[in-house]
Amino acid sequence: MTLLEVRDLHVTYPGGVAAVRGVDLSLAAGRKVGVAGESGSGKSTLALALLRLLPPGTRVSGEILLNGEDVLTMRWGRVRAVRWAGASIVFQGAMHSLNPVHRVGDQIAEPVLLHQGATAARARLRTGELLEQAGLPAALASAYPHELSGGQRQRVMIAMALACDPRLIIADEPTTALDVMIQAQILGLIQHLVTDQEVGLVMISHDLAILADTCDRLVIMYAGRVIEEGPAREVHENALHPYGKALSASFPHIGDPASRFAPRGLAGDPPDPADLPAGCAFQPRCGEALDVCAREDQFLREAGQGRRAACVHVPVPAEGSGAGRAAS
């Protein structure tokens, strides 16, 4: 069953900043999709659009179907209900997301009280259950955010995200600020919860290795578009698009001294969304670009085994093969 389906999503900020351009995304219950890309690629804007958390004045078009219901056309009362019971989000900086003057237990209990109509006693009981589910003792409900470690705060955020039993969890860089050991624990916890509770996970990161270990499928974004997608480990280990190759090579690999001491980066910066270059947006930074790349934008092409890539080097399927042109 398809839990989330995004169709031809466009997001433009005031001033003509095209942050997301024609993105398609599909996710089934119990599955995990990773979204990767540099800062400015549009991945966090995509996450915010899924729950209509974008600032006023932002233009949004397309469809965001959650359990078949379009989030973009919902009434505000329905959107507020969906944000907890239908889908929830775990932000990157837990210390910035938690209220510093309220105990964490009260913050976890709040959505249970408001959205599930629970009594105060039931909300306290549920808070303890959620903390233990997130790997923390129930007694920590009386703590303030500053009394907890970074890993503990992130677990509190996960407990809050699970408070109303959502069917979809969006995790926006949930482990970036954590050390490697705690990062592994948080990722393991997220995977365990998704598997046990049959929820869908959209996980956003710039680190392809983390997404390859955590997710079933991987989507790579650049300049607001999906430029490659497919099975997560295959995309990480054998990217078809030059940008995907560069992202994968930019992190050192364990056991490979060459990549450890001289990781391969990518020259230049992502383009300004308000002033995108003609043709393929990646062409000015691409070492494999052809003349046609500067003239014509590239679309996602079927590349076999559930993979697609928006690159001129990916052959266009022959007519009659059943693979059509896909929106990027």
N, C-alpha and C positions, 0 to 999 in steps of 0.2 A: 504493500500500500504506500502511495506517495504521500509523505507528510508535508513536504515543502516543495513548491515549484515556483521558480522565478522566471518570468517570461519577458524578454526584451526590456529590461529595466534601464531607465535613463534617470540620472540625478544631476541637476545643474544648480549650483549655488548662485546667489546673487552676484551680478557682475559677469555672467556668462561662463563661469568656471564649470566645465563639463567633467565631473568627478567620476561618474559611472556612465558608460556608453553601450547600451544594448547587451546587458549581461543576462545569460540564461543559466539556471542552476536547478538541479533536482536532487531531492534527498528523501529516502525511505526511512520509516521508523526503525530504530535499532542500528542505523548506519551512521558513518562519520565521514564528513567531507572537510578537507582542509583548503583554505584559501591563502595563497602566498603572494608575495610581491614586496617591492621596496616601499618606503614611505612615499605617499603620494600616488600610489597605484590605484587607489579607490577601494581597497579591501575593508577598511573601517567604515567608510561611507556606506558600503553595501550592508555591513552589519547593522548600522543604525537605521537604514532604510527598512530593514526587515520588520522592525517594530515601530516604525514611524517616529523615530527619535531625532529626526533632522531639524535644524533650526528654522524659524519662520522665514518665509521668502524663498525657500528652496523649491524648485520645480521638479516634480517626480512624475514619470509616466511608465506605463507597462503594467505588469500584474505581479503580485506577491501572494500566491495561494497557500494558505496554511490550513491543512485539512479541507481543502477545496474552497475556502472562504477568502476573498480578496482583502488583504489587510489595508490596501490603499483606498478602498471604498467603504470601509467600516465607519459607523458612527463612533464618536469619541468615547462614549460609554462602553461600547463593545471593545474598542482598542485597549482601554484601561484594564478590562477583564482579561483580555488575551495576553497582555504583557506579563501576567503572572501565571495564570492557569494554562494558557496555550503555549507560551514561549517565554523564556527568561534569558538574561544576558549576564555574563561574568566579565567585568571590565579589567583592564590591565593593572591599574594601581588600586589595590584594595584600600590603602590608607586614604586615598582621595575619594573613594566611593562610600566609605563608612562614615557615619556621623560621629565625630570625636567626643561629643558630650553625652552620648547615650550608650548604655551597655549593649554589647553585641547581641545578647539574648533578646532584648527588647526590639532590636532592629530585625532579627529573624522572625520574631513573633508578629510583627506588624502586618505583613501580607496575609498571614494566617487569620488574623483577627478581621481584617478588612475584606478579604476576598473569599474566605471560607465560612465566615460568620461563627467562628469558634468562640467558646467561652474563654476567659482569661486562664482558667486552670488547664483547659485542653491545649491552649496555645503554648503554655509553659511546657507541658508534656511533649508536645510536638517539637518544640525548640530543642529539647534535650535529645530527642530521637534524631533530629537532623544533624546536630553537632556530632553525635556518635557515628552517624552514617558517613560524615565527612572526615572521620578519623580523629575527632577531638573529644575530650571528656565533657559530659553535660555540665559539669561544674563551671566551665569557662563561660557559661552564659552570663555570669555576673561581672565579667571583665570588661574594661573599656578597650577600644582598639589599640591605644598606645601601649597597653600592657601585654600585647601579644606580639609574637615574632611575625616576620613577613609571611612565612609559610602558613602560620596559624590564621592570619588575617585572610589569606587567599582561600583557606578552607572554610572560613566563615562566609565568604562570598559565595562559595559553591553551595553551602548549606542554605543560604538565602535563595539562591537560584532554584533549589529543589523544593522550596517551602510549599508551593501549591501544586506539586506534581505535574509540571509542564511536560508537554510532549516534545518540545524542541528546546535545546540549550545552545546559545550562541556564546562562544568563548573568544574574546578579543585579546590576543596576546596574554593569556592568563599566567604565564610563567616567566615573562621577560625579566622581571626584577628579582627573581629568586636565584639562589645558588644552584649548582648542578644537582646535588643530592636531593634538595627539596623539590626542585623542578621535576625530577624523576618520580618522586612520590605523588606530586599533584597530578602529573600526567597519568600515572597508574590508577589513581583514584577516579579521574574522569572516565577513563576507559572502562573501569569496573562498573561505574554507575550507569553508563550508557548501555552496557551489555545486560546488566541485571534488570534495569527498568524499561528496556526497549524504547528509549527516547532517541531522538535524532540529535546529532551534534554538528554544528558548523564551527570549526576552529580556525582562527585567523592567526597567522604568524609570518615572520620574514624568514624563518628557519625551516628549510625543506626537510632536513633530517628529522626534526621533531614531528612534523606532519606525516612523514613517511612511516614513522614508528607508531603513530597514534591513529591515523585515519585510513579509511578504505579507498577513498578517491581523493585526488589532488587537483585543484584548480589554480592556475597561475595567472595573475592579473598584471597588466602593464598599461599605463595611461588610460585607466578606466575600463579596459576591455579584458575579456578572457582570451589569452593568447595560447594557452595549452591546457588540456585536461586529460585525465586518464587514471588508471590504477596508481595509487600513491607511490608505492615503491618503484614501479616501473618509470614513472615520470621523474622521480628523484635520481634514479641510477642511470637512466638513459633518456634524458630529455630530448625532444625533437626540435624545439624552438631554440634559437641561439640565446635568447634571454633566460630560458629555463636552464640551459647548460651553464650559463654564467652564474646564476643563483646557486646552483648545486656546487659549483667549483669554488665559490667564495668562502666556504667553510672548510677548515682543515679536517682531514679524515684520520681517525685513530689508526695507528700502524703505518701511516704513510708520511715519512719525514719530509718529503718534498712539499706536500701540501701544508704540513705543519709550519714550516719555516718560510714558505713563500706561497701563501694562499692566493689564488688567482681572483682578482676583483674585476670590476667592470668600470671602465673609464667613463667620465662624464656623469651627468645627473639626469633623472627623469624629466621629461618635458613639462613645461608649464601647462596645466589643463586649460588655461584661458588662451593659450597660443600654441596649439598643437601643430607640428610640422605636416606638410603635405605627404600623402602616401602613407606608408607604414610608420607609425609613431616611433618604433624602435630603430628605424633605419639609420639615424645619425650616430648611433652607438654600436651598430652591428658590424662585426668583422666579416660577415658572410653576405652582406647586402649586394643586390644586383641593381642595375639601372632602373628596372621596373619598380623596385621597392620605393623609390623616391617619387614615383608618379601615381602608383595605385596602392590603395589600402589592401591589406590581406585579410581574408576571412577564415574562419575555422574550417578545416578540411578533415574528413575522416581519414584516420591513419591506422586503422585495424585494431583489433583487440580492445575495443571500447575507448580508443584514444582519438583525440583531435588536436590539431595544431594550426595556428594562423601564420603560416610561413610559406614563402614561394618555393622553398626547397622540399615541401611536402607535396607529392604528386596529387593532382586532382583526379579523383576516381573516374573511370571511364563511364560513359552514359550507359544506363541499364544495369549498373552494379548495385543499385538500391541505396546508394549513399548520396544524399542531396547536400546542397549548400546549407550551412547552418549559420544562424545569426551569431555574431561575436559581441 
